[in-house]
Amino acid sequence: MSPPSGIQGRVFWARGLRDFGDGLAAVLLPAYLVALGYGATEIGLVATAALLGSALMTLAVGALGARVDPRALLLLAAALMVATGLGFAVVASFA
């Protein structure tokens, strides 16, 4: 079997990079929260919220993917990622 090429190759590599980033975040975020002094319950809640959000967005994108312009979905996903990053940057306490 030959390696993917063209658009299939780009999708393959983009998906691989995304999965690598997701895995890295799944390891680093709890470690970072431990370093900040959060307890197991808070870390579990953050991890659960992240996984539930990812699952819900996967279902939403799957349902809308065939009906909405892919560029609009990518822009929406990028905006949500920026909002999440800003939220982590500005929130000082868990409570």
N, CA, C and O atoms as a CHARMM CRD file, in Angstrom:
* protein
*
  380
    1    1 MET  N      0.84300  -1.17600   0.00000 PROA 1      0.00000
    2    1 MET  CA     0.00000   0.00000   0.00000 PROA 1      0.00000
    3    1 MET  C      0.88800   1.23900   0.00000 PROA 1      0.00000
    4    1 MET  O      1.81900   1.34000   0.79800 PROA 1      0.00000
    5    2 SER  N      0.60300   2.16600  -0.88300 PROA 2      0.00000
    6    2 SER  CA     1.42100   3.37500  -0.98800 PROA 2      0.00000
    7    2 SER  C      0.95200   4.41900   0.02300 PROA 2      0.00000
    8    2 SER  O     -0.20600   4.41200   0.44100 PROA 2      0.00000
    9    3 PRO  N      1.86100   5.31900   0.41400 PROA 3      0.00000
   10    3 PRO  CA     1.46700   6.37000   1.35900 PROA 3      0.00000
   11    3 PRO  C      0.47000   7.32300   0.71300 PROA 3      0.00000
   12    3 PRO  O      0.47700   7.49100  -0.50700 PROA 3      0.00000
   13    4 PRO  N     -0.38600   7.95000   1.51700 PROA 4      0.00000
   14    4 PRO  CA    -1.36100   8.87900   0.95700 PROA 4      0.00000
   15    4 PRO  C     -0.67600  10.08500   0.31700 PROA 4      0.00000
   16    4 PRO  O      0.38300  10.52300   0.76700 PROA 4      0.00000
   17    5 SER  N     -1.28900  10.60800  -0.73000 PROA 5      0.00000
   18    5 SER  CA    -0.71500  11.76800  -1.41600 PROA 5      0.00000
   19    5 SER  C     -1.82200  12.78600  -1.67800 PROA 5      0.00000
   20    5 SER  O     -3.00500  12.49600  -1.50000 PROA 5      0.00000
   21    6 GLY  N     -1.41700  13.97800  -2.10200 PROA 6      0.00000
   22    6 GLY  CA    -2.38100  15.02700  -2.40800 PROA 6      0.00000
   23    6 GLY  C     -3.16500  15.43700  -1.18100 PROA 6      0.00000
   24    6 GLY  O     -2.61900  15.53500  -0.08200 PROA 6      0.00000
   25    7 ILE  N     -4.46300  15.67800  -1.38000 PROA 7      0.00000
   26    7 ILE  CA    -5.31600  16.12100  -0.28000 PROA 7      0.00000
   27    7 ILE  C     -5.42000  15.04500   0.78900 PROA 7      0.00000
   28    7 ILE  O     -5.51300  15.35900   1.97600 PROA 7      0.00000
   29    8 GLN  N     -5.40400  13.78500   0.38300 PROA 8      0.00000
   30    8 GLN  CA    -5.47700  12.70000   1.36500 PROA 8      0.00000
   31    8 GLN  C     -4.25300  12.70100   2.26100 PROA 8      0.00000
   32    8 GLN  O     -4.36200  12.44600   3.46000 PROA 8      0.00000
   33    9 GLY  N     -3.10200  12.98200   1.70100 PROA 9      0.00000
   34    9 GLY  CA    -1.88300  13.05800   2.49900 PROA 9      0.00000
   35    9 GLY  C     -1.92000  14.21000   3.48600 PROA 9      0.00000
   36    9 GLY  O     -1.50100  14.06800   4.63500 PROA 9      0.00000
   37   10 ARG  N     -2.42200  15.34900   3.03400 PROA 10     0.00000
   38   10 ARG  CA    -2.51800  16.50800   3.93100 PROA 10     0.00000
   39   10 ARG  C     -3.50400  16.24600   5.06100 PROA 10     0.00000
   40   10 ARG  O     -3.24600  16.59700   6.21200 PROA 10     0.00000
   41   11 VAL  N     -4.63200  15.62900   4.73200 PROA 11     0.00000
   42   11 VAL  CA    -5.61400  15.29600   5.76800 PROA 11     0.00000
   43   11 VAL  C     -5.01800  14.29500   6.75400 PROA 11     0.00000
   44   11 VAL  O     -5.20400  14.42100   7.96400 PROA 11     0.00000
   45   12 PHE  N     -4.30000  13.30100   6.23200 PROA 12     0.00000
   46   12 PHE  CA    -3.65900  12.29500   7.08300 PROA 12     0.00000
   47   12 PHE  C     -2.69300  12.95100   8.06000 PROA 12     0.00000
   48   12 PHE  O     -2.73500  12.67100   9.25800 PROA 12     0.00000
   49   13 TRP  N     -1.82400  13.82200   7.55400 PROA 13     0.00000
   50   13 TRP  CA    -0.83100  14.46700   8.42300 PROA 13     0.00000
   51   13 TRP  C     -1.47200  15.47500   9.37100 PROA 13     0.00000
   52   13 TRP  O     -1.05700  15.59100  10.52400 PROA 13     0.00000
   53   14 ALA  N     -2.47600  16.20100   8.89600 PROA 14     0.00000
   54   14 ALA  CA    -3.16600  17.15400   9.77100 PROA 14     0.00000
   55   14 ALA  C     -3.87000  16.42100  10.90600 PROA 14     0.00000
   56   14 ALA  O     -3.83900  16.85800  12.05700 PROA 14     0.00000
   57   15 ARG  N     -4.49700  15.31400  10.57300 PROA 15     0.00000
   58   15 ARG  CA    -5.17300  14.52200  11.61000 PROA 15     0.00000
   59   15 ARG  C     -4.15500  13.96300  12.60700 PROA 15     0.00000
   60   15 ARG  O     -4.39700  13.95700  13.81400 PROA 15     0.00000
   61   16 GLY  N     -3.03600  13.50200  12.10100 PROA 16     0.00000
   62   16 GLY  CA    -1.99100  12.98800  12.98900 PROA 16     0.00000
   63   16 GLY  C     -1.45300  14.05600  13.92500 PROA 16     0.00000
   64   16 GLY  O     -1.24800  13.79600  15.11100 PROA 16     0.00000
   65   17 LEU  N     -1.22000  15.26100  13.40300 PROA 17     0.00000
   66   17 LEU  CA    -0.74200  16.36300  14.24600 PROA 17     0.00000
   67   17 LEU  C     -1.78800  16.76700  15.27800 PROA 17     0.00000
   68   17 LEU  O     -1.45300  17.06100  16.42500 PROA 17     0.00000
   69   18 ARG  N     -3.04100  16.78000  14.87100 PROA 18     0.00000
   70   18 ARG  CA    -4.11700  17.11500  15.81500 PROA 18     0.00000
   71   18 ARG  C     -4.19300  16.07500  16.92500 PROA 18     0.00000
   72   18 ARG  O     -4.30400  16.42400  18.10000 PROA 18     0.00000
   73   19 ASP  N     -4.13500  14.81800  16.55900 PROA 19     0.00000
   74   19 ASP  CA    -4.19300  13.76200  17.57000 PROA 19     0.00000
   75   19 ASP  C     -2.98900  13.82100  18.50900 PROA 19     0.00000
   76   19 ASP  O     -3.12300  13.59100  19.71100 PROA 19     0.00000
   77   20 PHE  N     -1.82400  14.12800  17.96300 PROA 20     0.00000
   78   20 PHE  CA    -0.63100  14.27500  18.80600 PROA 20     0.00000
   79   20 PHE  C     -0.82700  15.43100  19.79100 PROA 20     0.00000
   80   20 PHE  O     -0.51400  15.30200  20.97500 PROA 20     0.00000
   81   21 GLY  N     -1.33900  16.54900  19.30300 PROA 21     0.00000
   82   21 GLY  CA    -1.59600  17.69700  20.16900 PROA 21     0.00000
   83   21 GLY  C     -2.62400  17.39000  21.24400 PROA 21     0.00000
   84   21 GLY  O     -2.46200  17.79700  22.39500 PROA 21     0.00000
   85   22 ASP  N     -3.68400  16.67200  20.87800 PROA 22     0.00000
   86   22 ASP  CA    -4.68900  16.28500  21.87200 PROA 22     0.00000
   87   22 ASP  C     -4.08400  15.39500  22.94400 PROA 22     0.00000
   88   22 ASP  O     -4.35300  15.57400  24.13200 PROA 22     0.00000
   89   23 GLY  N     -3.27400  14.44100  22.52900 PROA 23     0.00000
   90   23 GLY  CA    -2.63100  13.54800  23.49200 PROA 23     0.00000
   91   23 GLY  C     -1.67500  14.29000  24.40100 PROA 23     0.00000
   92   23 GLY  O     -1.62400  14.03900  25.60500 PROA 23     0.00000
   93   24 LEU  N     -0.91800  15.20500  23.82100 PROA 24     0.00000
   94   24 LEU  CA     0.02700  15.99500  24.60700 PROA 24     0.00000
   95   24 LEU  C     -0.71000  16.86900  25.62500 PROA 24     0.00000
   96   24 LEU  O     -0.29400  16.97300  26.77900 PROA 24     0.00000
   97   25 ALA  N     -1.79100  17.48600  25.19600 PROA 25     0.00000
   98   25 ALA  CA    -2.57800  18.31400  26.11500 PROA 25     0.00000
   99   25 ALA  C     -3.20100  17.46900  27.22200 PROA 25     0.00000
  100   25 ALA  O     -3.29300  17.91300  28.36700 PROA 25     0.00000
  101   26 ALA  N     -3.62800  16.25300  26.88300 PROA 26     0.00000
  102   26 ALA  CA    -4.23200  15.37600  27.88800 PROA 26     0.00000
  103   26 ALA  C     -3.23200  14.98700  28.97100 PROA 26     0.00000
  104   26 ALA  O     -3.62600  14.69100  30.09900 PROA 26     0.00000
  105   27 VAL  N     -1.94900  14.98400  28.64000 PROA 27     0.00000
  106   27 VAL  CA    -0.91200  14.66400  29.62100 PROA 27     0.00000
  107   27 VAL  C     -0.43400  15.92500  30.34000 PROA 27     0.00000
  108   27 VAL  O     -0.28200  15.92400  31.56200 PROA 27     0.00000
  109   28 LEU  N     -0.19900  16.98900  29.59200 PROA 28     0.00000
  110   28 LEU  CA     0.39400  18.19200  30.17200 PROA 28     0.00000
  111   28 LEU  C     -0.57200  19.00800  31.02900 PROA 28     0.00000
  112   28 LEU  O     -0.16200  19.57200  32.04300 PROA 28     0.00000
  113   29 LEU  N     -1.83800  19.08200  30.64300 PROA 29     0.00000
  114   29 LEU  CA    -2.77700  19.89800  31.41500 PROA 29     0.00000
  115   29 LEU  C     -2.92600  19.39900  32.85000 PROA 29     0.00000
  116   29 LEU  O     -2.80700  20.20500  33.77300 PROA 29     0.00000
  117   30 PRO  N     -3.17800  18.11800  33.08100 PROA 30     0.00000
  118   30 PRO  CA    -3.24200  17.66700  34.48300 PROA 30     0.00000
  119   30 PRO  C     -1.92200  17.86600  35.23100 PROA 30     0.00000
  120   30 PRO  O     -1.92800  18.23200  36.40600 PROA 30     0.00000
  121   31 ALA  N     -0.80600  17.63000  34.56600 PROA 31     0.00000
  122   31 ALA  CA     0.49300  17.83800  35.22600 PROA 31     0.00000
  123   31 ALA  C      0.67100  19.30700  35.60200 PROA 31     0.00000
  124   31 ALA  O      1.17900  19.61600  36.68000 PROA 31     0.00000
  125   32 TYR  N      0.26100  20.19900  34.72800 PROA 32     0.00000
  126   32 TYR  CA     0.35000  21.63000  35.00600 PROA 32     0.00000
  127   32 TYR  C     -0.55700  22.01400  36.17400 PROA 32     0.00000
  128   32 TYR  O     -0.16300  22.79100  37.04300 PROA 32     0.00000
  129   33 LEU  N     -1.76600  21.46800  36.18900 PROA 33     0.00000
  130   33 LEU  CA    -2.69200  21.78100  37.27300 PROA 33     0.00000
  131   33 LEU  C     -2.19200  21.24300  38.60800 PROA 33     0.00000
  132   33 LEU  O     -2.40000  21.87600  39.64300 PROA 33     0.00000
  133   34 VAL  N     -1.53800  20.09200  38.60000 PROA 34     0.00000
  134   34 VAL  CA    -0.92000  19.56800  39.82700 PROA 34     0.00000
  135   34 VAL  C      0.16100  20.53000  40.29900 PROA 34     0.00000
  136   34 VAL  O      0.26200  20.81800  41.49200 PROA 34     0.00000
  137   35 ALA  N      0.97200  21.03100  39.36200 PROA 35     0.00000
  138   35 ALA  CA     2.04400  21.96600  39.71900 PROA 35     0.00000
  139   35 ALA  C      1.48400  23.26400  40.29800 PROA 35     0.00000
  140   35 ALA  O      2.13300  23.91200  41.11900 PROA 35     0.00000
  141   36 LEU  N      0.28700  23.64100  39.87300 PROA 36     0.00000
  142   36 LEU  CA    -0.35200  24.84400  40.41100 PROA 36     0.00000
  143   36 LEU  C     -1.01600  24.59500  41.75900 PROA 36     0.00000
  144   36 LEU  O     -1.46600  25.53400  42.41500 PROA 36     0.00000
  145   37 GLY  N     -1.07800  23.34000  42.17200 PROA 37     0.00000
  146   37 GLY  CA    -1.63200  23.02400  43.47400 PROA 37     0.00000
  147   37 GLY  C     -3.08900  22.59800  43.48800 PROA 37     0.00000
  148   37 GLY  O     -3.69000  22.51100  44.55900 PROA 37     0.00000
  149   38 TYR  N     -3.66700  22.33200  42.33500 PROA 38     0.00000
  150   38 TYR  CA    -5.05200  21.87500  42.29400 PROA 38     0.00000
  151   38 TYR  C     -5.14400  20.44600  42.80000 PROA 38     0.00000
  152   38 TYR  O     -4.19700  19.66800  42.67700 PROA 38     0.00000
  153   39 GLY  N     -6.29200  20.11000  43.36800 PROA 39     0.00000
  154   39 GLY  CA    -6.52100  18.77400  43.88200 PROA 39     0.00000
  155   39 GLY  C     -7.05000  17.84400  42.80400 PROA 39     0.00000
  156   39 GLY  O     -7.32500  18.25600  41.67700 PROA 39     0.00000
  157   40 ALA  N     -7.18500  16.58700  43.17600 PROA 40     0.00000
  158   40 ALA  CA    -7.63500  15.56700  42.22600 PROA 40     0.00000
  159   40 ALA  C     -9.04300  15.85100  41.70700 PROA 40     0.00000
  160   40 ALA  O     -9.32900  15.61400  40.53300 PROA 40     0.00000
  161   41 THR  N     -9.91600  16.35200  42.56600 PROA 41     0.00000
  162   41 THR  CA   -11.28900  16.63500  42.14400 PROA 41     0.00000
  163   41 THR  C    -11.32400  17.73800  41.09400 PROA 41     0.00000
  164   41 THR  O    -11.99800  17.60200  40.07300 PROA 41     0.00000
  165   42 GLU  N    -10.60900  18.81900  41.33500 PROA 42     0.00000
  166   42 GLU  CA   -10.58400  19.92100  40.36200 PROA 42     0.00000
  167   42 GLU  C     -9.96900  19.47600  39.04200 PROA 42     0.00000
  168   42 GLU  O    -10.47100  19.82500  37.97300 PROA 42     0.00000
  169   43 ILE  N     -8.90300  18.72000  39.10900 PROA 43     0.00000
  170   43 ILE  CA    -8.26000  18.23900  37.88300 PROA 43     0.00000
  171   43 ILE  C     -9.20300  17.30900  37.13300 PROA 43     0.00000
  172   43 ILE  O     -9.29700  17.37200  35.90700 PROA 43     0.00000
  173   44 GLY  N     -9.89500  16.45200  37.86100 PROA 44     0.00000
  174   44 GLY  CA   -10.86500  15.55800  37.23100 PROA 44     0.00000
  175   44 GLY  C    -11.99600  16.31600  36.56900 PROA 44     0.00000
  176   44 GLY  O    -12.43900  15.94900  35.48100 PROA 44     0.00000
  177   45 LEU  N    -12.47000  17.37900  37.22000 PROA 45     0.00000
  178   45 LEU  CA   -13.53900  18.18900  36.63100 PROA 45     0.00000
  179   45 LEU  C    -13.07600  18.89300  35.36100 PROA 45     0.00000
  180   45 LEU  O    -13.81300  18.94600  34.37600 PROA 45     0.00000
  181   46 VAL  N    -11.87100  19.42900  35.37700 PROA 46     0.00000
  182   46 VAL  CA   -11.34000  20.09400  34.18400 PROA 46     0.00000
  183   46 VAL  C    -11.17600  19.08600  33.04700 PROA 46     0.00000
  184   46 VAL  O    -11.55400  19.36600  31.90900 PROA 46     0.00000
  185   47 ALA  N    -10.61600  17.92400  33.35100 PROA 47     0.00000
  186   47 ALA  CA   -10.41900  16.89800  32.32100 PROA 47     0.00000
  187   47 ALA  C    -11.76100  16.41300  31.77500 PROA 47     0.00000
  188   47 ALA  O    -11.91100  16.22100  30.56800 PROA 47     0.00000
  189   48 THR  N    -12.73200  16.21700  32.65900 PROA 48     0.00000
  190   48 THR  CA   -14.05700  15.77400  32.22900 PROA 48     0.00000
  191   48 THR  C    -14.72300  16.82200  31.35000 PROA 48     0.00000
  192   48 THR  O    -15.30700  16.48800  30.31900 PROA 48     0.00000
  193   49 ALA  N    -14.64100  18.07800  31.74700 PROA 49     0.00000
  194   49 ALA  CA   -15.23100  19.15100  30.94200 PROA 49     0.00000
  195   49 ALA  C    -14.58100  19.21500  29.56400 PROA 49     0.00000
  196   49 ALA  O    -15.26700  19.40600  28.56000 PROA 49     0.00000
  197   50 ALA  N    -13.27000  19.05600  29.51400 PROA 50     0.00000
  198   50 ALA  CA   -12.56800  19.09600  28.22900 PROA 50     0.00000
  199   50 ALA  C    -12.99600  17.93700  27.33800 PROA 50     0.00000
  200   50 ALA  O    -13.24500  18.12700  26.14800 PROA 50     0.00000
  201   51 LEU  N    -13.08300  16.74000  27.90600 PROA 51     0.00000
  202   51 LEU  CA   -13.47000  15.57500  27.11000 PROA 51     0.00000
  203   51 LEU  C    -14.93100  15.65200  26.67100 PROA 51     0.00000
  204   51 LEU  O    -15.25400  15.30000  25.53600 PROA 51     0.00000
  205   52 LEU  N    -15.81100  16.10700  27.55300 PROA 52     0.00000
  206   52 LEU  CA   -17.21200  16.25700  27.16500 PROA 52     0.00000
  207   52 LEU  C    -17.37700  17.31800  26.08200 PROA 52     0.00000
  208   52 LEU  O    -18.14200  17.13600  25.13400 PROA 52     0.00000
  209   53 GLY  N    -16.65800  18.42100  26.23000 PROA 53     0.00000
  210   53 GLY  CA   -16.70500  19.45700  25.19700 PROA 53     0.00000
  211   53 GLY  C    -16.22300  18.94300  23.85700 PROA 53     0.00000
  212   53 GLY  O    -16.81900  19.23800  22.82100 PROA 53     0.00000
  213   54 SER  N    -15.15700  18.18300  23.87400 PROA 54     0.00000
  214   54 SER  CA   -14.63000  17.60700  22.63900 PROA 54     0.00000
  215   54 SER  C    -15.63000  16.63200  22.02100 PROA 54     0.00000
  216   54 SER  O    -15.83800  16.64200  20.80800 PROA 54     0.00000
  217   55 ALA  N    -16.24600  15.79500  22.84700 PROA 55     0.00000
  218   55 ALA  CA   -17.22400  14.83100  22.34200 PROA 55     0.00000
  219   55 ALA  C    -18.43500  15.53800  21.74700 PROA 55     0.00000
  220   55 ALA  O    -18.90800  15.16400  20.67400 PROA 55     0.00000
  221   56 LEU  N    -18.93800  16.55500  22.43600 PROA 56     0.00000
  222   56 LEU  CA   -20.10000  17.28100  21.92800 PROA 56     0.00000
  223   56 LEU  C    -19.78400  18.02400  20.63700 PROA 56     0.00000
  224   56 LEU  O    -20.60400  18.05700  19.71900 PROA 56     0.00000
  225   57 MET  N    -18.59900  18.61900  20.56400 PROA 57     0.00000
  226   57 MET  CA   -18.21700  19.31600  19.33200 PROA 57     0.00000
  227   57 MET  C    -18.02400  18.33800  18.18000 PROA 57     0.00000
  228   57 MET  O    -18.34300  18.66000  17.03600 PROA 57     0.00000
  229   58 THR  N    -17.50500  17.15000  18.46800 PROA 58     0.00000
  230   58 THR  CA   -17.35200  16.13600  17.42900 PROA 58     0.00000
  231   58 THR  C    -18.71500  15.75600  16.86300 PROA 58     0.00000
  232   58 THR  O    -18.87300  15.63900  15.64800 PROA 58     0.00000
  233   59 LEU  N    -19.69600  15.56300  17.73600 PROA 59     0.00000
  234   59 LEU  CA   -21.04800  15.24200  17.27300 PROA 59     0.00000
  235   59 LEU  C    -21.65400  16.39400  16.47200 PROA 59     0.00000
  236   59 LEU  O    -22.27900  16.16800  15.43600 PROA 59     0.00000
  237   60 ALA  N    -21.47400  17.62100  16.94500 PROA 60     0.00000
  238   60 ALA  CA   -22.03000  18.78100  16.24600 PROA 60     0.00000
  239   60 ALA  C    -21.39800  18.95800  14.87000 PROA 60     0.00000
  240   60 ALA  O    -22.10000  19.19500  13.88700 PROA 60     0.00000
  241   61 VAL  N    -20.08900  18.84400  14.80100 PROA 61     0.00000
  242   61 VAL  CA   -19.40700  19.00300  13.51500 PROA 61     0.00000
  243   61 VAL  C    -19.78700  17.86800  12.57200 PROA 61     0.00000
  244   61 VAL  O    -19.94300  18.08400  11.37000 PROA 61     0.00000
  245   62 GLY  N    -19.93600  16.66600  13.10800 PROA 62     0.00000
  246   62 GLY  CA   -20.36800  15.54300  12.28000 PROA 62     0.00000
  247   62 GLY  C    -21.75200  15.76400  11.70300 PROA 62     0.00000
  248   62 GLY  O    -22.00600  15.43100  10.54500 PROA 62     0.00000
  249   63 ALA  N    -22.64700  16.32300  12.50000 PROA 63     0.00000
  250   63 ALA  CA   -24.01000  16.57700  12.03000 PROA 63     0.00000
  251   63 ALA  C    -24.05700  17.72600  11.02900 PROA 63     0.00000
  252   63 ALA  O    -24.84800  17.69800  10.08600 PROA 63     0.00000
  253   64 LEU  N    -23.21500  18.72900  11.22900 PROA 64     0.00000
  254   64 LEU  CA   -23.24000  19.91000  10.35700 PROA 64     0.00000
  255   64 LEU  C    -22.27300  19.81800   9.18400 PROA 64     0.00000
  256   64 LEU  O    -22.38700  20.58300   8.22600 PROA 64     0.00000
  257   65 GLY  N    -21.34300  18.91000   9.24800 PROA 65     0.00000
  258   65 GLY  CA   -20.25000  18.86100   8.28300 PROA 65     0.00000
  259   65 GLY  C    -20.67400  18.80900   6.83300 PROA 65     0.00000
  260   65 GLY  O    -20.04200  19.43600   5.98200 PROA 65     0.00000
  261   66 ALA  N    -21.73000  18.07400   6.53300 PROA 66     0.00000
  262   66 ALA  CA   -22.16100  17.93800   5.14600 PROA 66     0.00000
  263   66 ALA  C    -23.01200  19.11500   4.68800 PROA 66     0.00000
  264   66 ALA  O    -23.21400  19.30000   3.48800 PROA 66     0.00000
  265   67 ARG  N    -23.51400  19.91400   5.63100 PROA 67     0.00000
  266   67 ARG  CA   -24.42900  20.99800   5.27400 PROA 67     0.00000
  267   67 ARG  C    -23.82000  22.38500   5.34100 PROA 67     0.00000
  268   67 ARG  O    -24.38900  23.33700   4.80800 PROA 67     0.00000
  269   68 VAL  N    -22.67400  22.51200   5.98700 PROA 68     0.00000
  270   68 VAL  CA   -22.06700  23.82500   6.21000 PROA 68     0.00000
  271   68 VAL  C    -20.72000  23.86800   5.49400 PROA 68     0.00000
  272   68 VAL  O    -20.03800  22.85200   5.36100 PROA 68     0.00000
  273   69 ASP  N    -20.35800  25.04500   5.04300 PROA 69     0.00000
  274   69 ASP  CA   -19.07600  25.24200   4.37500 PROA 69     0.00000
  275   69 ASP  C    -17.93600  24.82100   5.30200 PROA 69     0.00000
  276   69 ASP  O    -17.87700  25.28200   6.44200 PROA 69     0.00000
  277   70 PRO  N    -17.03300  23.96000   4.84000 PROA 70     0.00000
  278   70 PRO  CA   -15.92700  23.51400   5.69600 PROA 70     0.00000
  279   70 PRO  C    -15.08000  24.66600   6.23400 PROA 70     0.00000
  280   70 PRO  O    -14.57700  24.59600   7.35500 PROA 70     0.00000
  281   71 ARG  N    -14.92200  25.71900   5.44200 PROA 71     0.00000
  282   71 ARG  CA   -14.14200  26.86700   5.90200 PROA 71     0.00000
  283   71 ARG  C    -14.80600  27.52800   7.11100 PROA 71     0.00000
  284   71 ARG  O    -14.12300  27.94100   8.04700 PROA 71     0.00000
  285   72 ALA  N    -16.13200  27.62700   7.09000 PROA 72     0.00000
  286   72 ALA  CA   -16.85100  28.21100   8.22500 PROA 72     0.00000
  287   72 ALA  C    -16.67600  27.35300   9.47300 PROA 72     0.00000
  288   72 ALA  O    -16.51000  27.88400  10.57100 PROA 72     0.00000
  289   73 LEU  N    -16.71200  26.03300   9.31500 PROA 73     0.00000
  290   73 LEU  CA   -16.50200  25.15000  10.46500 PROA 73     0.00000
  291   73 LEU  C    -15.09300  25.29000  11.02200 PROA 73     0.00000
  292   73 LEU  O    -14.90300  25.30000  12.23800 PROA 73     0.00000
  293   74 LEU  N    -14.10900  25.39900  10.14300 PROA 74     0.00000
  294   74 LEU  CA   -12.72900  25.56500  10.60300 PROA 74     0.00000
  295   74 LEU  C    -12.54300  26.89600  11.32700 PROA 74     0.00000
  296   74 LEU  O    -11.85100  26.96200  12.34300 PROA 74     0.00000
  297   75 LEU  N    -13.15500  27.94700  10.80800 PROA 75     0.00000
  298   75 LEU  CA   -13.05900  29.24900  11.47300 PROA 75     0.00000
  299   75 LEU  C    -13.75200  29.23000  12.83600 PROA 75     0.00000
  300   75 LEU  O    -13.25100  29.81400  13.79700 PROA 75     0.00000
  301   76 LEU  N    -14.89300  28.56600  12.91700 PROA 76     0.00000
  302   76 LEU  CA   -15.58600  28.44200  14.19700 PROA 76     0.00000
  303   76 LEU  C    -14.73800  27.65100  15.19200 PROA 76     0.00000
  304   76 LEU  O    -14.62400  28.03300  16.35600 PROA 76     0.00000
  305   77 ALA  N    -14.15000  26.56100  14.73700 PROA 77     0.00000
  306   77 ALA  CA   -13.29500  25.75500  15.61300 PROA 77     0.00000
  307   77 ALA  C    -12.09000  26.56000  16.08600 PROA 77     0.00000
  308   77 ALA  O    -11.71400  26.48700  17.25500 PROA 77     0.00000
  309   78 ALA  N    -11.48700  27.32300  15.18600 PROA 78     0.00000
  310   78 ALA  CA   -10.33600  28.14500  15.56700 PROA 78     0.00000
  311   78 ALA  C    -10.74500  29.20900  16.58600 PROA 78     0.00000
  312   78 ALA  O    -10.01100  29.47300  17.53900 PROA 78     0.00000
  313   79 ALA  N    -11.91200  29.81800  16.38600 PROA 79     0.00000
  314   79 ALA  CA   -12.39100  30.83100  17.33200 PROA 79     0.00000
  315   79 ALA  C    -12.64700  30.21900  18.70900 PROA 79     0.00000
  316   79 ALA  O    -12.33200  30.83400  19.72800 PROA 79     0.00000
  317   80 LEU  N    -13.21000  29.02300  18.74400 PROA 80     0.00000
  318   80 LEU  CA   -13.44000  28.35000  20.02700 PROA 80     0.00000
  319   80 LEU  C    -12.12500  27.99900  20.71300 PROA 80     0.00000
  320   80 LEU  O    -12.01900  28.09100  21.93600 PROA 80     0.00000
  321   81 MET  N    -11.12800  27.60000  19.93700 PROA 81     0.00000
  322   81 MET  CA    -9.82000  27.28900  20.51800 PROA 81     0.00000
  323   81 MET  C     -9.18000  28.54400  21.10200 PROA 81     0.00000
  324   81 MET  O     -8.58700  28.49100  22.18000 PROA 81     0.00000
  325   82 VAL  N     -9.29400  29.66500  20.40600 PROA 82     0.00000
  326   82 VAL  CA    -8.75000  30.92800  20.91500 PROA 82     0.00000
  327   82 VAL  C     -9.48200  31.33300  22.19500 PROA 82     0.00000
  328   82 VAL  O     -8.85200  31.75000  23.16700 PROA 82     0.00000
  329   83 ALA  N    -10.81000  31.20900  22.19400 PROA 83     0.00000
  330   83 ALA  CA   -11.58500  31.56100  23.38400 PROA 83     0.00000
  331   83 ALA  C    -11.19800  30.68500  24.57300 PROA 83     0.00000
  332   83 ALA  O    -11.10000  31.17300  25.69800 PROA 83     0.00000
  333   84 THR  N    -10.98000  29.41000  24.32900 PROA 84     0.00000
  334   84 THR  CA   -10.56100  28.50800  25.40400 PROA 84     0.00000
  335   84 THR  C     -9.19800  28.90800  25.94300 PROA 84     0.00000
  336   84 THR  O     -8.99700  28.94800  27.15700 PROA 84     0.00000
  337   85 GLY  N     -8.26600  29.20200  25.05300 PROA 85     0.00000
  338   85 GLY  CA    -6.93400  29.62400  25.48100 PROA 85     0.00000
  339   85 GLY  C     -6.97800  30.91000  26.28200 PROA 85     0.00000
  340   85 GLY  O     -6.29300  31.03500  27.29700 PROA 85     0.00000
  341   86 LEU  N     -7.78100  31.86800  25.83400 PROA 86     0.00000
  342   86 LEU  CA    -7.92100  33.11800  26.58000 PROA 86     0.00000
  343   86 LEU  C     -8.57200  32.87700  27.93800 PROA 86     0.00000
  344   86 LEU  O     -8.20400  33.50400  28.93200 PROA 86     0.00000
  345   87 GLY  N     -9.53400  31.97200  27.97100 PROA 87     0.00000
  346   87 GLY  CA   -10.16600  31.64600  29.24900 PROA 87     0.00000
  347   87 GLY  C     -9.17100  31.08500  30.24100 PROA 87     0.00000
  348   87 GLY  O     -9.17300  31.47000  31.41000 PROA 87     0.00000
  349   88 PHE  N     -8.31800  30.17200  29.78500 PROA 88     0.00000
  350   88 PHE  CA    -7.28700  29.63000  30.66700 PROA 88     0.00000
  351   88 PHE  C     -6.31200  30.71600  31.10400 PROA 88     0.00000
  352   88 PHE  O     -5.80900  30.68900  32.22700 PROA 88     0.00000
  353   89 ALA  N     -6.04700  31.66500  30.22500 PROA 89     0.00000
  354   89 ALA  CA    -5.06400  32.70200  30.54100 PROA 89     0.00000
  355   89 ALA  C     -5.57600  33.70300  31.57500 PROA 89     0.00000
  356   89 ALA  O     -4.79500  34.21100  32.37900 PROA 89     0.00000
  357   90 VAL  N     -6.86800  33.99200  31.56400 PROA 90     0.00000
  358   90 VAL  CA    -7.37500  35.05100  32.43500 PROA 90     0.00000
  359   90 VAL  C     -8.00600  34.56100  33.73500 PROA 90     0.00000
  360   90 VAL  O     -8.17100  35.34800  34.66700 PROA 90     0.00000
  361   91 VAL  N     -8.35900  33.29100  33.81700 PROA 91     0.00000
  362   91 VAL  CA    -8.98000  32.78300  35.04300 PROA 91     0.00000
  363   91 VAL  C     -7.89900  32.52900  36.07600 PROA 91     0.00000
  364   91 VAL  O     -6.95600  31.77400  35.83800 PROA 91     0.00000
  365   92 ALA  N     -8.04800  33.17000  37.22500 PROA 92     0.00000
  366   92 ALA  CA    -7.02000  33.05900  38.26000 PROA 92     0.00000
  367   92 ALA  C     -7.33500  31.98200  39.29100 PROA 92     0.00000
  368   92 ALA  O     -6.42200  31.43300  39.90700 PROA 92     0.00000
  369   93 SER  N     -8.61800  31.67100  39.48700 PROA 93     0.00000
  370   93 SER  CA    -8.95400  30.66400  40.49100 PROA 93     0.00000
  371   93 SER  C     -9.99400  29.70600  39.93400 PROA 93     0.00000
  372   93 SER  O    -10.73200  30.03600  39.00600 PROA 93     0.00000
  373   94 PHE  N    -10.03700  28.54000  40.50600 PROA 94     0.00000
  374   94 PHE  CA   -10.95500  27.50900  40.03000 PROA 94     0.00000
  375   94 PHE  C    -12.38000  27.75300  40.50500 PROA 94     0.00000
  376   94 PHE  O    -13.33500  27.43800  39.79400 PROA 94     0.00000
  377   95 ALA  N    -12.52500  28.29800  41.67300 PROA 95     0.00000
  378   95 ALA  CA   -13.85500  28.51000  42.25100 PROA 95     0.00000
  379   95 ALA  C    -14.52200  29.60700  41.50200 PROA 95     0.00000
  380   95 ALA  O    -15.65900  29.96300  41.81200 PROA 95     0.00000
